[in-house]
Amino acid sequence: MLPYTTFFVLSMFIGREVLSKVPQTLHTPLMSGSNAISGITIIGALVSAGMVGGVWAKWIGVIALIAATINVVGGFMVTDRMLEMFKKKPQNV
């Protein structure tokens, strides 16, 4: 159990360091890519909810599906909002 915990803690620190070094101009494309990857989580949640036999396992799969969907939709909403900041606003003449 200890090696998995060590790996998880190290990955959190490395991830924080890597993400803190990302410039703002790259944040939006990276977020769009991570949202696409999160879409794979939805497929995995659908498969796990549909292929298990136990009632509790199906409920956990449904909860995973809901959480993954909220993550993807929220991520795309934030990305869209960030992209709006880069659009030029029309000037009143």
JOZIWO-V206075 format. One record per run of one state. SS is the DSSP state (hx for helix, st for strand, lp for the rest). FROM is the first residue (numbers start at 1). TO is the last residue. Records with the same first field share a line. If there is no record, write none. Layout:
SS: FROM-TO / FROM-TO
This chain:
lp: 1-1 / 21-23 / 52-54 / 87-93
hx: 2-20 / 24-51 / 55-86
